[in-house]
Amino acid sequence: MQRAIVVAAILLAGAGAYGQARPERDRARPFFLTAQGLMRSEQYPEAAKSFQQAIDIDREFEDAYYGLGLANMRMRNYAEALTNYTRCRDLYQAIAGKQFTSTQEAQRYRQNRLTEIDESIRTYQSGPQTTQSQDAVQRLQQQKREIQDHISRGSDMSITNTVPSFVSLALGSAYFRLQKWPDAEREYRAALAANPKSGEAYNNLAVVYLQTGRFKEADDAVKAAEKAGYNVHPQLKQDIKAKLG
């Protein structure tokens, strides 16, 4: 059941704001990459310190806030995690819908993202291959495919107008842990708006519906999760079936 409500580790390396070279980001990245390695080895307090060091250098490092939130979730510091994830979302929203002055500027932003995503993938693949690291790589690769699709179109001068699905999933899980069911539901729905094929978001919605007594909706969400290829925990299905009678 824990997997049903905890977001898997996804640490997507962030590019400089709006694609411009930022010395703060260059200086912060070594701490960010160190933190990724510490997360992989489940050294959460040490990882949190490294993420914070990255943030202290670059206050606009969106994914360092995400990583700090994830470390706090692992340490059950849910209120702190919510604050971190909210800041991460706000930074993505500041970038989302940004209208660049030229197609070249937009493409440069995306190329920077691809370069840093590849760096994060190499970081995960260089260590022991756990379920957590494999999940992270899969999600990074999905983000990479989305960016490559934008590059192939070439003429698009704006960045996606939604917060990434993984950020909304993380927010939803923090709200869930704090038993703020409406907020959790809103964020899981936001995750689906960003990625309609997110089986994890459907799965997590099913848990919210179960907690709030909407058993038919929970059953429908489980079916949607499985249709999307997500491996729903058998206990969740049994709990819903028992409530449906």
Biotite code that builds the C-alpha atoms (Angstrom):
import biotite.structure as struc

atoms = struc.array([
    struc.Atom([0.000, 0.000, 0.000], chain_id="A", res_id=1, res_name="MET", atom_name="CA", element="C"),
    struc.Atom([2.879, 2.377, 0.696], chain_id="A", res_id=2, res_name="GLN", atom_name="CA", element="C"),
    struc.Atom([3.870, 2.315, -2.976], chain_id="A", res_id=3, res_name="ARG", atom_name="CA", element="C"),
    struc.Atom([0.344, 3.364, -3.843], chain_id="A", res_id=4, res_name="ALA", atom_name="CA", element="C"),
    struc.Atom([0.827, 6.721, -2.181], chain_id="A", res_id=5, res_name="ILE", atom_name="CA", element="C"),
    struc.Atom([4.523, 7.444, -2.373], chain_id="A", res_id=6, res_name="VAL", atom_name="CA", element="C"),
    struc.Atom([6.003, 8.887, -5.528], chain_id="A", res_id=7, res_name="VAL", atom_name="CA", element="C"),
    struc.Atom([8.967, 7.014, -6.920], chain_id="A", res_id=8, res_name="ALA", atom_name="CA", element="C"),
    struc.Atom([12.274, 8.831, -7.064], chain_id="A", res_id=9, res_name="ALA", atom_name="CA", element="C"),
    struc.Atom([12.404, 11.045, -10.116], chain_id="A", res_id=10, res_name="ILE", atom_name="CA", element="C"),
    struc.Atom([15.143, 13.575, -10.139], chain_id="A", res_id=11, res_name="LEU", atom_name="CA", element="C"),
    struc.Atom([15.057, 15.480, -13.399], chain_id="A", res_id=12, res_name="LEU", atom_name="CA", element="C"),
    struc.Atom([18.007, 17.820, -13.782], chain_id="A", res_id=13, res_name="ALA", atom_name="CA", element="C"),
    struc.Atom([16.872, 21.391, -14.392], chain_id="A", res_id=14, res_name="GLY", atom_name="CA", element="C"),
    struc.Atom([18.205, 23.719, -17.034], chain_id="A", res_id=15, res_name="ALA", atom_name="CA", element="C"),
    struc.Atom([19.058, 27.354, -16.446], chain_id="A", res_id=16, res_name="GLY", atom_name="CA", element="C"),
    struc.Atom([16.107, 29.725, -16.409], chain_id="A", res_id=17, res_name="ALA", atom_name="CA", element="C"),
    struc.Atom([14.708, 30.134, -19.920], chain_id="A", res_id=18, res_name="TYR", atom_name="CA", element="C"),
    struc.Atom([17.707, 28.452, -21.485], chain_id="A", res_id=19, res_name="GLY", atom_name="CA", element="C"),
    struc.Atom([20.278, 31.048, -20.556], chain_id="A", res_id=20, res_name="GLN", atom_name="CA", element="C"),
    struc.Atom([23.678, 30.116, -19.138], chain_id="A", res_id=21, res_name="ALA", atom_name="CA", element="C"),
    struc.Atom([23.567, 30.622, -15.385], chain_id="A", res_id=22, res_name="ARG", atom_name="CA", element="C"),
    struc.Atom([26.780, 30.351, -13.344], chain_id="A", res_id=23, res_name="PRO", atom_name="CA", element="C"),
    struc.Atom([24.721, 29.613, -10.228], chain_id="A", res_id=24, res_name="GLU", atom_name="CA", element="C"),
    struc.Atom([23.337, 26.461, -11.815], chain_id="A", res_id=25, res_name="ARG", atom_name="CA", element="C"),
    struc.Atom([26.792, 25.312, -12.880], chain_id="A", res_id=26, res_name="ASP", atom_name="CA", element="C"),
    struc.Atom([28.085, 25.729, -9.330], chain_id="A", res_id=27, res_name="ARG", atom_name="CA", element="C"),
    struc.Atom([25.030, 24.051, -7.791], chain_id="A", res_id=28, res_name="ALA", atom_name="CA", element="C"),
    struc.Atom([24.971, 20.970, -10.003], chain_id="A", res_id=29, res_name="ARG", atom_name="CA", element="C"),
    struc.Atom([27.803, 19.039, -8.297], chain_id="A", res_id=30, res_name="PRO", atom_name="CA", element="C"),
    struc.Atom([25.859, 19.168, -5.018], chain_id="A", res_id=31, res_name="PHE", atom_name="CA", element="C"),
    struc.Atom([22.692, 18.108, -6.856], chain_id="A", res_id=32, res_name="PHE", atom_name="CA", element="C"),
    struc.Atom([24.418, 15.122, -8.458], chain_id="A", res_id=33, res_name="LEU", atom_name="CA", element="C"),
    struc.Atom([25.971, 14.137, -5.134], chain_id="A", res_id=34, res_name="THR", atom_name="CA", element="C"),
    struc.Atom([22.500, 14.235, -3.603], chain_id="A", res_id=35, res_name="ALA", atom_name="CA", element="C"),
    struc.Atom([21.184, 11.943, -6.340], chain_id="A", res_id=36, res_name="GLN", atom_name="CA", element="C"),
    struc.Atom([23.801, 9.363, -5.467], chain_id="A", res_id=37, res_name="GLY", atom_name="CA", element="C"),
    struc.Atom([22.953, 9.648, -1.774], chain_id="A", res_id=38, res_name="LEU", atom_name="CA", element="C"),
    struc.Atom([19.259, 9.167, -2.518], chain_id="A", res_id=39, res_name="MET", atom_name="CA", element="C"),
    struc.Atom([20.080, 6.049, -4.517], chain_id="A", res_id=40, res_name="ARG", atom_name="CA", element="C"),
    struc.Atom([21.888, 4.598, -1.502], chain_id="A", res_id=41, res_name="SER", atom_name="CA", element="C"),
    struc.Atom([19.035, 5.689, 0.823], chain_id="A", res_id=42, res_name="GLU", atom_name="CA", element="C"),
    struc.Atom([21.183, 8.162, 2.779], chain_id="A", res_id=43, res_name="GLN", atom_name="CA", element="C"),
    struc.Atom([18.308, 10.606, 3.064], chain_id="A", res_id=44, res_name="TYR", atom_name="CA", element="C"),
    struc.Atom([19.580, 13.077, 5.701], chain_id="A", res_id=45, res_name="PRO", atom_name="CA", element="C"),
    struc.Atom([22.865, 13.469, 3.825], chain_id="A", res_id=46, res_name="GLU", atom_name="CA", element="C"),
    struc.Atom([21.004, 13.810, 0.515], chain_id="A", res_id=47, res_name="ALA", atom_name="CA", element="C"),
    struc.Atom([18.792, 16.526, 1.998], chain_id="A", res_id=48, res_name="ALA", atom_name="CA", element="C"),
    struc.Atom([21.885, 18.468, 3.046], chain_id="A", res_id=49, res_name="LYS", atom_name="CA", element="C"),
    struc.Atom([23.339, 18.253, -0.463], chain_id="A", res_id=50, res_name="SER", atom_name="CA", element="C"),
    struc.Atom([20.074, 19.324, -2.090], chain_id="A", res_id=51, res_name="PHE", atom_name="CA", element="C"),
    struc.Atom([19.928, 22.275, 0.307], chain_id="A", res_id=52, res_name="GLN", atom_name="CA", element="C"),
    struc.Atom([23.490, 23.221, -0.601], chain_id="A", res_id=53, res_name="GLN", atom_name="CA", element="C"),
    struc.Atom([22.464, 23.267, -4.262], chain_id="A", res_id=54, res_name="ALA", atom_name="CA", element="C"),
    struc.Atom([19.477, 25.454, -3.422], chain_id="A", res_id=55, res_name="ILE", atom_name="CA", element="C"),
    struc.Atom([21.607, 27.836, -1.353], chain_id="A", res_id=56, res_name="ASP", atom_name="CA", element="C"),
    struc.Atom([23.698, 28.451, -4.459], chain_id="A", res_id=57, res_name="ILE", atom_name="CA", element="C"),
    struc.Atom([20.863, 28.542, -6.987], chain_id="A", res_id=58, res_name="ASP", atom_name="CA", element="C"),
    struc.Atom([17.499, 29.612, -5.549], chain_id="A", res_id=59, res_name="ARG", atom_name="CA", element="C"),
    struc.Atom([15.826, 28.840, -8.902], chain_id="A", res_id=60, res_name="GLU", atom_name="CA", element="C"),
    struc.Atom([16.961, 25.198, -9.045], chain_id="A", res_id=61, res_name="PHE", atom_name="CA", element="C"),
    struc.Atom([13.509, 23.672, -9.426], chain_id="A", res_id=62, res_name="GLU", atom_name="CA", element="C"),
    struc.Atom([14.560, 20.039, -9.303], chain_id="A", res_id=63, res_name="ASP", atom_name="CA", element="C"),
    struc.Atom([16.772, 20.526, -6.263], chain_id="A", res_id=64, res_name="ALA", atom_name="CA", element="C"),
    struc.Atom([13.601, 21.586, -4.446], chain_id="A", res_id=65, res_name="TYR", atom_name="CA", element="C"),
    struc.Atom([11.940, 18.450, -5.794], chain_id="A", res_id=66, res_name="TYR", atom_name="CA", element="C"),
    struc.Atom([14.819, 16.311, -4.569], chain_id="A", res_id=67, res_name="GLY", atom_name="CA", element="C"),
    struc.Atom([14.749, 17.950, -1.141], chain_id="A", res_id=68, res_name="LEU", atom_name="CA", element="C"),
    struc.Atom([11.028, 17.257, -0.991], chain_id="A", res_id=69, res_name="GLY", atom_name="CA", element="C"),
    struc.Atom([11.573, 13.617, -1.855], chain_id="A", res_id=70, res_name="LEU", atom_name="CA", element="C"),
    struc.Atom([14.256, 13.261, 0.813], chain_id="A", res_id=71, res_name="ALA", atom_name="CA", element="C"),
    struc.Atom([11.888, 14.779, 3.359], chain_id="A", res_id=72, res_name="ASN", atom_name="CA", element="C"),
    struc.Atom([9.135, 12.387, 2.278], chain_id="A", res_id=73, res_name="MET", atom_name="CA", element="C"),
    struc.Atom([11.477, 9.467, 2.865], chain_id="A", res_id=74, res_name="ARG", atom_name="CA", element="C"),
    struc.Atom([12.235, 10.860, 6.334], chain_id="A", res_id=75, res_name="MET", atom_name="CA", element="C"),
    struc.Atom([8.491, 11.381, 6.965], chain_id="A", res_id=76, res_name="ARG", atom_name="CA", element="C"),
    struc.Atom([8.867, 15.136, 7.201], chain_id="A", res_id=77, res_name="ASN", atom_name="CA", element="C"),
    struc.Atom([5.692, 15.621, 5.215], chain_id="A", res_id=78, res_name="TYR", atom_name="CA", element="C"),
    struc.Atom([5.019, 19.289, 5.951], chain_id="A", res_id=79, res_name="ALA", atom_name="CA", element="C"),
    struc.Atom([8.566, 20.197, 4.915], chain_id="A", res_id=80, res_name="GLU", atom_name="CA", element="C"),
    struc.Atom([8.212, 18.084, 1.783], chain_id="A", res_id=81, res_name="ALA", atom_name="CA", element="C"),
    struc.Atom([5.019, 19.913, 0.863], chain_id="A", res_id=82, res_name="LEU", atom_name="CA", element="C"),
    struc.Atom([6.839, 23.249, 1.148], chain_id="A", res_id=83, res_name="THR", atom_name="CA", element="C"),
    struc.Atom([9.673, 21.981, -1.060], chain_id="A", res_id=84, res_name="ASN", atom_name="CA", element="C"),
    struc.Atom([7.356, 20.535, -3.692], chain_id="A", res_id=85, res_name="TYR", atom_name="CA", element="C"),
    struc.Atom([5.256, 23.698, -3.760], chain_id="A", res_id=86, res_name="THR", atom_name="CA", element="C"),
    struc.Atom([8.346, 25.786, -4.451], chain_id="A", res_id=87, res_name="ARG", atom_name="CA", element="C"),
    struc.Atom([9.348, 23.360, -7.199], chain_id="A", res_id=88, res_name="CYS", atom_name="CA", element="C"),
    struc.Atom([5.891, 23.692, -8.786], chain_id="A", res_id=89, res_name="ARG", atom_name="CA", element="C"),
    struc.Atom([6.006, 27.485, -8.569], chain_id="A", res_id=90, res_name="ASP", atom_name="CA", element="C"),
    struc.Atom([9.343, 27.572, -10.375], chain_id="A", res_id=91, res_name="LEU", atom_name="CA", element="C"),
    struc.Atom([8.042, 25.314, -13.126], chain_id="A", res_id=92, res_name="TYR", atom_name="CA", element="C"),
    struc.Atom([4.986, 27.536, -13.466], chain_id="A", res_id=93, res_name="GLN", atom_name="CA", element="C"),
    struc.Atom([7.280, 30.525, -13.889], chain_id="A", res_id=94, res_name="ALA", atom_name="CA", element="C"),
    struc.Atom([8.858, 28.756, -16.847], chain_id="A", res_id=95, res_name="ILE", atom_name="CA", element="C"),
    struc.Atom([5.669, 27.165, -18.202], chain_id="A", res_id=96, res_name="ALA", atom_name="CA", element="C"),
    struc.Atom([4.182, 29.093, -21.079], chain_id="A", res_id=97, res_name="GLY", atom_name="CA", element="C"),
    struc.Atom([7.293, 31.263, -21.383], chain_id="A", res_id=98, res_name="LYS", atom_name="CA", element="C"),
    struc.Atom([7.283, 32.928, -24.794], chain_id="A", res_id=99, res_name="GLN", atom_name="CA", element="C"),
    struc.Atom([10.835, 33.084, -26.100], chain_id="A", res_id=100, res_name="PHE", atom_name="CA", element="C"),
    struc.Atom([12.125, 35.921, -28.225], chain_id="A", res_id=101, res_name="THR", atom_name="CA", element="C"),
    struc.Atom([13.157, 33.513, -30.969], chain_id="A", res_id=102, res_name="SER", atom_name="CA", element="C"),
    struc.Atom([12.823, 29.906, -32.047], chain_id="A", res_id=103, res_name="THR", atom_name="CA", element="C"),
    struc.Atom([16.567, 29.533, -31.491], chain_id="A", res_id=104, res_name="GLN", atom_name="CA", element="C"),
    struc.Atom([16.211, 30.560, -27.836], chain_id="A", res_id=105, res_name="GLU", atom_name="CA", element="C"),
    struc.Atom([13.423, 28.030, -27.284], chain_id="A", res_id=106, res_name="ALA", atom_name="CA", element="C"),
    struc.Atom([15.458, 25.279, -28.929], chain_id="A", res_id=107, res_name="GLN", atom_name="CA", element="C"),
    struc.Atom([18.512, 26.174, -26.858], chain_id="A", res_id=108, res_name="ARG", atom_name="CA", element="C"),
    struc.Atom([16.452, 25.775, -23.682], chain_id="A", res_id=109, res_name="TYR", atom_name="CA", element="C"),
    struc.Atom([15.342, 22.313, -24.806], chain_id="A", res_id=110, res_name="ARG", atom_name="CA", element="C"),
    struc.Atom([18.842, 21.260, -25.829], chain_id="A", res_id=111, res_name="GLN", atom_name="CA", element="C"),
    struc.Atom([20.095, 22.288, -22.387], chain_id="A", res_id=112, res_name="ASN", atom_name="CA", element="C"),
    struc.Atom([17.387, 20.156, -20.821], chain_id="A", res_id=113, res_name="ARG", atom_name="CA", element="C"),
    struc.Atom([18.382, 17.149, -22.915], chain_id="A", res_id=114, res_name="LEU", atom_name="CA", element="C"),
    struc.Atom([22.035, 17.511, -21.956], chain_id="A", res_id=115, res_name="THR", atom_name="CA", element="C"),
    struc.Atom([21.239, 17.616, -18.255], chain_id="A", res_id=116, res_name="GLU", atom_name="CA", element="C"),
    struc.Atom([18.696, 14.800, -18.456], chain_id="A", res_id=117, res_name="ILE", atom_name="CA", element="C"),
    struc.Atom([21.380, 12.629, -20.042], chain_id="A", res_id=118, res_name="ASP", atom_name="CA", element="C"),
    struc.Atom([23.697, 13.542, -17.167], chain_id="A", res_id=119, res_name="GLU", atom_name="CA", element="C"),
    struc.Atom([21.107, 12.450, -14.614], chain_id="A", res_id=120, res_name="SER", atom_name="CA", element="C"),
    struc.Atom([20.458, 9.207, -16.477], chain_id="A", res_id=121, res_name="ILE", atom_name="CA", element="C"),
    struc.Atom([24.178, 8.413, -16.416], chain_id="A", res_id=122, res_name="ARG", atom_name="CA", element="C"),
    struc.Atom([24.259, 9.143, -12.680], chain_id="A", res_id=123, res_name="THR", atom_name="CA", element="C"),
    struc.Atom([21.483, 6.634, -12.014], chain_id="A", res_id=124, res_name="TYR", atom_name="CA", element="C"),
    struc.Atom([22.911, 4.007, -14.348], chain_id="A", res_id=125, res_name="GLN", atom_name="CA", element="C"),
    struc.Atom([26.400, 4.243, -12.827], chain_id="A", res_id=126, res_name="SER", atom_name="CA", element="C"),
    struc.Atom([25.310, 2.739, -9.517], chain_id="A", res_id=127, res_name="GLY", atom_name="CA", element="C"),
    struc.Atom([23.431, -0.366, -8.372], chain_id="A", res_id=128, res_name="PRO", atom_name="CA", element="C"),
    struc.Atom([20.263, -0.914, -10.382], chain_id="A", res_id=129, res_name="GLN", atom_name="CA", element="C"),
    struc.Atom([17.416, -0.843, -7.897], chain_id="A", res_id=130, res_name="THR", atom_name="CA", element="C"),
    struc.Atom([13.704, -0.528, -8.596], chain_id="A", res_id=131, res_name="THR", atom_name="CA", element="C"),
    struc.Atom([13.959, 3.110, -7.523], chain_id="A", res_id=132, res_name="GLN", atom_name="CA", element="C"),
    struc.Atom([16.787, 3.924, -9.919], chain_id="A", res_id=133, res_name="SER", atom_name="CA", element="C"),
    struc.Atom([15.127, 2.050, -12.796], chain_id="A", res_id=134, res_name="GLN", atom_name="CA", element="C"),
    struc.Atom([11.880, 3.974, -12.243], chain_id="A", res_id=135, res_name="ASP", atom_name="CA", element="C"),
    struc.Atom([13.814, 7.226, -12.248], chain_id="A", res_id=136, res_name="ALA", atom_name="CA", element="C"),
    struc.Atom([15.558, 6.388, -15.520], chain_id="A", res_id=137, res_name="VAL", atom_name="CA", element="C"),
    struc.Atom([12.281, 5.442, -17.198], chain_id="A", res_id=138, res_name="GLN", atom_name="CA", element="C"),
    struc.Atom([10.720, 8.745, -16.244], chain_id="A", res_id=139, res_name="ARG", atom_name="CA", element="C"),
    struc.Atom([13.740, 10.726, -17.321], chain_id="A", res_id=140, res_name="LEU", atom_name="CA", element="C"),
    struc.Atom([13.613, 8.981, -20.673], chain_id="A", res_id=141, res_name="GLN", atom_name="CA", element="C"),
    struc.Atom([9.932, 9.889, -21.019], chain_id="A", res_id=142, res_name="GLN", atom_name="CA", element="C"),
    struc.Atom([10.738, 13.537, -20.338], chain_id="A", res_id=143, res_name="GLN", atom_name="CA", element="C"),
    struc.Atom([13.507, 13.305, -22.907], chain_id="A", res_id=144, res_name="LYS", atom_name="CA", element="C"),
    struc.Atom([11.122, 11.958, -25.536], chain_id="A", res_id=145, res_name="ARG", atom_name="CA", element="C"),
    struc.Atom([8.693, 14.812, -24.911], chain_id="A", res_id=146, res_name="GLU", atom_name="CA", element="C"),
    struc.Atom([11.425, 17.417, -25.331], chain_id="A", res_id=147, res_name="ILE", atom_name="CA", element="C"),
    struc.Atom([12.733, 15.732, -28.478], chain_id="A", res_id=148, res_name="GLN", atom_name="CA", element="C"),
    struc.Atom([9.233, 15.899, -29.915], chain_id="A", res_id=149, res_name="ASP", atom_name="CA", element="C"),
    struc.Atom([9.185, 19.671, -29.369], chain_id="A", res_id=150, res_name="HIS", atom_name="CA", element="C"),
    struc.Atom([12.596, 20.008, -30.996], chain_id="A", res_id=151, res_name="ILE", atom_name="CA", element="C"),
    struc.Atom([11.481, 18.025, -34.042], chain_id="A", res_id=152, res_name="SER", atom_name="CA", element="C"),
    struc.Atom([8.597, 20.479, -34.548], chain_id="A", res_id=153, res_name="ARG", atom_name="CA", element="C"),
    struc.Atom([11.067, 23.343, -34.422], chain_id="A", res_id=154, res_name="GLY", atom_name="CA", element="C"),
    struc.Atom([8.679, 26.270, -34.745], chain_id="A", res_id=155, res_name="SER", atom_name="CA", element="C"),
    struc.Atom([7.200, 26.146, -31.239], chain_id="A", res_id=156, res_name="ASP", atom_name="CA", element="C"),
    struc.Atom([8.477, 29.181, -29.311], chain_id="A", res_id=157, res_name="MET", atom_name="CA", element="C"),
    struc.Atom([6.819, 28.382, -25.972], chain_id="A", res_id=158, res_name="SER", atom_name="CA", element="C"),
    struc.Atom([7.438, 25.817, -23.268], chain_id="A", res_id=159, res_name="ILE", atom_name="CA", element="C"),
    struc.Atom([4.694, 23.449, -22.146], chain_id="A", res_id=160, res_name="THR", atom_name="CA", element="C"),
    struc.Atom([1.908, 25.215, -20.235], chain_id="A", res_id=161, res_name="ASN", atom_name="CA", element="C"),
    struc.Atom([1.605, 22.546, -17.566], chain_id="A", res_id=162, res_name="THR", atom_name="CA", element="C"),
    struc.Atom([3.603, 21.603, -14.506], chain_id="A", res_id=163, res_name="VAL", atom_name="CA", element="C"),
    struc.Atom([5.322, 18.222, -15.121], chain_id="A", res_id=164, res_name="PRO", atom_name="CA", element="C"),
    struc.Atom([3.264, 15.237, -14.067], chain_id="A", res_id=165, res_name="SER", atom_name="CA", element="C"),
    struc.Atom([5.859, 14.001, -11.581], chain_id="A", res_id=166, res_name="PHE", atom_name="CA", element="C"),
    struc.Atom([5.729, 17.273, -9.647], chain_id="A", res_id=167, res_name="VAL", atom_name="CA", element="C"),
    struc.Atom([1.949, 17.105, -9.283], chain_id="A", res_id=168, res_name="SER", atom_name="CA", element="C"),
    struc.Atom([2.218, 13.458, -8.224], chain_id="A", res_id=169, res_name="LEU", atom_name="CA", element="C"),
    struc.Atom([4.706, 14.429, -5.541], chain_id="A", res_id=170, res_name="ALA", atom_name="CA", element="C"),
    struc.Atom([2.481, 17.215, -4.275], chain_id="A", res_id=171, res_name="LEU", atom_name="CA", element="C"),
    struc.Atom([-0.459, 14.830, -4.192], chain_id="A", res_id=172, res_name="GLY", atom_name="CA", element="C"),
    struc.Atom([1.473, 12.340, -2.095], chain_id="A", res_id=173, res_name="SER", atom_name="CA", element="C"),
    struc.Atom([2.565, 15.019, 0.375], chain_id="A", res_id=174, res_name="ALA", atom_name="CA", element="C"),
    struc.Atom([-1.017, 16.188, 0.767], chain_id="A", res_id=175, res_name="TYR", atom_name="CA", element="C"),
    struc.Atom([-2.129, 12.568, 1.157], chain_id="A", res_id=176, res_name="PHE", atom_name="CA", element="C"),
    struc.Atom([0.328, 11.970, 3.970], chain_id="A", res_id=177, res_name="ARG", atom_name="CA", element="C"),
    struc.Atom([-1.048, 15.075, 5.682], chain_id="A", res_id=178, res_name="LEU", atom_name="CA", element="C"),
    struc.Atom([-4.578, 13.674, 5.186], chain_id="A", res_id=179, res_name="GLN", atom_name="CA", element="C"),
    struc.Atom([-5.618, 16.618, 3.049], chain_id="A", res_id=180, res_name="LYS", atom_name="CA", element="C"),
    struc.Atom([-7.758, 14.551, 0.690], chain_id="A", res_id=181, res_name="TRP", atom_name="CA", element="C"),
    struc.Atom([-9.223, 17.304, -1.569], chain_id="A", res_id=182, res_name="PRO", atom_name="CA", element="C"),
    struc.Atom([-5.771, 18.777, -2.146], chain_id="A", res_id=183, res_name="ASP", atom_name="CA", element="C"),
    struc.Atom([-4.323, 15.348, -2.896], chain_id="A", res_id=184, res_name="ALA", atom_name="CA", element="C"),
    struc.Atom([-7.116, 14.643, -5.369], chain_id="A", res_id=185, res_name="GLU", atom_name="CA", element="C"),
    struc.Atom([-6.578, 17.987, -7.101], chain_id="A", res_id=186, res_name="ARG", atom_name="CA", element="C"),
    struc.Atom([-2.873, 17.324, -7.592], chain_id="A", res_id=187, res_name="GLU", atom_name="CA", element="C"),
    struc.Atom([-3.374, 13.776, -8.856], chain_id="A", res_id=188, res_name="TYR", atom_name="CA", element="C"),
    struc.Atom([-5.872, 15.133, -11.368], chain_id="A", res_id=189, res_name="ARG", atom_name="CA", element="C"),
    struc.Atom([-3.332, 17.771, -12.362], chain_id="A", res_id=190, res_name="ALA", atom_name="CA", element="C"),
    struc.Atom([-0.836, 14.968, -12.956], chain_id="A", res_id=191, res_name="ALA", atom_name="CA", element="C"),
    struc.Atom([-3.322, 13.296, -15.295], chain_id="A", res_id=192, res_name="LEU", atom_name="CA", element="C"),
    struc.Atom([-3.926, 16.572, -17.111], chain_id="A", res_id=193, res_name="ALA", atom_name="CA", element="C"),
    struc.Atom([-0.187, 16.731, -17.791], chain_id="A", res_id=194, res_name="ALA", atom_name="CA", element="C"),
    struc.Atom([0.077, 13.033, -18.633], chain_id="A", res_id=195, res_name="ASN", atom_name="CA", element="C"),
    struc.Atom([-3.251, 11.254, -19.327], chain_id="A", res_id=196, res_name="PRO", atom_name="CA", element="C"),
    struc.Atom([-1.427, 7.911, -19.496], chain_id="A", res_id=197, res_name="LYS", atom_name="CA", element="C"),
    struc.Atom([-0.087, 8.088, -15.941], chain_id="A", res_id=198, res_name="SER", atom_name="CA", element="C"),
    struc.Atom([-1.140, 4.823, -14.368], chain_id="A", res_id=199, res_name="GLY", atom_name="CA", element="C"),
    struc.Atom([0.410, 5.934, -11.095], chain_id="A", res_id=200, res_name="GLU", atom_name="CA", element="C"),
    struc.Atom([-1.859, 8.985, -10.931], chain_id="A", res_id=201, res_name="ALA", atom_name="CA", element="C"),
    struc.Atom([-4.935, 6.800, -11.474], chain_id="A", res_id=202, res_name="TYR", atom_name="CA", element="C"),
    struc.Atom([-3.670, 4.392, -8.833], chain_id="A", res_id=203, res_name="ASN", atom_name="CA", element="C"),
    struc.Atom([-3.163, 7.180, -6.314], chain_id="A", res_id=204, res_name="ASN", atom_name="CA", element="C"),
    struc.Atom([-6.585, 8.614, -7.078], chain_id="A", res_id=205, res_name="LEU", atom_name="CA", element="C"),
    struc.Atom([-8.040, 5.184, -6.324], chain_id="A", res_id=206, res_name="ALA", atom_name="CA", element="C"),
    struc.Atom([-6.460, 5.348, -2.863], chain_id="A", res_id=207, res_name="VAL", atom_name="CA", element="C"),
    struc.Atom([-7.951, 8.816, -2.272], chain_id="A", res_id=208, res_name="VAL", atom_name="CA", element="C"),
    struc.Atom([-11.378, 7.620, -3.401], chain_id="A", res_id=209, res_name="TYR", atom_name="CA", element="C"),
    struc.Atom([-11.124, 4.638, -1.076], chain_id="A", res_id=210, res_name="LEU", atom_name="CA", element="C"),
    struc.Atom([-10.199, 6.894, 1.839], chain_id="A", res_id=211, res_name="GLN", atom_name="CA", element="C"),
    struc.Atom([-13.120, 9.226, 1.129], chain_id="A", res_id=212, res_name="THR", atom_name="CA", element="C"),
    struc.Atom([-15.767, 6.536, 0.638], chain_id="A", res_id=213, res_name="GLY", atom_name="CA", element="C"),
    struc.Atom([-16.156, 6.750, -3.148], chain_id="A", res_id=214, res_name="ARG", atom_name="CA", element="C"),
    struc.Atom([-15.744, 3.074, -3.824], chain_id="A", res_id=215, res_name="PHE", atom_name="CA", element="C"),
    struc.Atom([-17.126, 2.934, -7.387], chain_id="A", res_id=216, res_name="LYS", atom_name="CA", element="C"),
    struc.Atom([-14.811, 5.760, -8.419], chain_id="A", res_id=217, res_name="GLU", atom_name="CA", element="C"),
    struc.Atom([-11.946, 3.916, -6.725], chain_id="A", res_id=218, res_name="ALA", atom_name="CA", element="C"),
    struc.Atom([-12.732, 0.793, -8.732], chain_id="A", res_id=219, res_name="ASP", atom_name="CA", element="C"),
    struc.Atom([-12.891, 2.769, -11.979], chain_id="A", res_id=220, res_name="ASP", atom_name="CA", element="C"),
    struc.Atom([-9.543, 4.422, -11.187], chain_id="A", res_id=221, res_name="ALA", atom_name="CA", element="C"),
    struc.Atom([-7.931, 1.029, -10.560], chain_id="A", res_id=222, res_name="VAL", atom_name="CA", element="C"),
    struc.Atom([-9.168, -0.195, -13.935], chain_id="A", res_id=223, res_name="LYS", atom_name="CA", element="C"),
    struc.Atom([-7.757, 2.919, -15.611], chain_id="A", res_id=224, res_name="ALA", atom_name="CA", element="C"),
    struc.Atom([-4.424, 2.419, -13.858], chain_id="A", res_id=225, res_name="ALA", atom_name="CA", element="C"),
    struc.Atom([-4.202, -1.189, -15.031], chain_id="A", res_id=226, res_name="GLU", atom_name="CA", element="C"),
    struc.Atom([-5.219, -0.207, -18.551], chain_id="A", res_id=227, res_name="LYS", atom_name="CA", element="C"),
    struc.Atom([-2.292, 2.219, -18.524], chain_id="A", res_id=228, res_name="ALA", atom_name="CA", element="C"),
    struc.Atom([0.013, -0.655, -17.557], chain_id="A", res_id=229, res_name="GLY", atom_name="CA", element="C"),
    struc.Atom([0.432, 0.155, -13.880], chain_id="A", res_id=230, res_name="TYR", atom_name="CA", element="C"),
    struc.Atom([0.861, -2.743, -11.466], chain_id="A", res_id=231, res_name="ASN", atom_name="CA", element="C"),
    struc.Atom([-1.822, -2.051, -8.853], chain_id="A", res_id=232, res_name="VAL", atom_name="CA", element="C"),
    struc.Atom([-1.168, -3.558, -5.423], chain_id="A", res_id=233, res_name="HIS", atom_name="CA", element="C"),
    struc.Atom([-3.461, -6.583, -4.857], chain_id="A", res_id=234, res_name="PRO", atom_name="CA", element="C"),
    struc.Atom([-4.368, -5.357, -1.369], chain_id="A", res_id=235, res_name="GLN", atom_name="CA", element="C"),
    struc.Atom([-5.754, -2.121, -2.791], chain_id="A", res_id=236, res_name="LEU", atom_name="CA", element="C"),
    struc.Atom([-7.984, -4.067, -5.161], chain_id="A", res_id=237, res_name="LYS", atom_name="CA", element="C"),
    struc.Atom([-9.122, -6.351, -2.373], chain_id="A", res_id=238, res_name="GLN", atom_name="CA", element="C"),
    struc.Atom([-9.953, -3.420, -0.105], chain_id="A", res_id=239, res_name="ASP", atom_name="CA", element="C"),
    struc.Atom([-12.034, -1.778, -2.816], chain_id="A", res_id=240, res_name="ILE", atom_name="CA", element="C"),
    struc.Atom([-13.793, -5.024, -3.677], chain_id="A", res_id=241, res_name="LYS", atom_name="CA", element="C"),
    struc.Atom([-14.688, -5.553, -0.010], chain_id="A", res_id=242, res_name="ALA", atom_name="CA", element="C"),
    struc.Atom([-16.236, -2.074, 0.191], chain_id="A", res_id=243, res_name="LYS", atom_name="CA", element="C"),
    struc.Atom([-18.232, -2.588, -3.002], chain_id="A", res_id=244, res_name="LEU", atom_name="CA", element="C"),
    struc.Atom([-19.663, -5.798, -1.559], chain_id="A", res_id=245, res_name="GLY", atom_name="CA", element="C"),
])
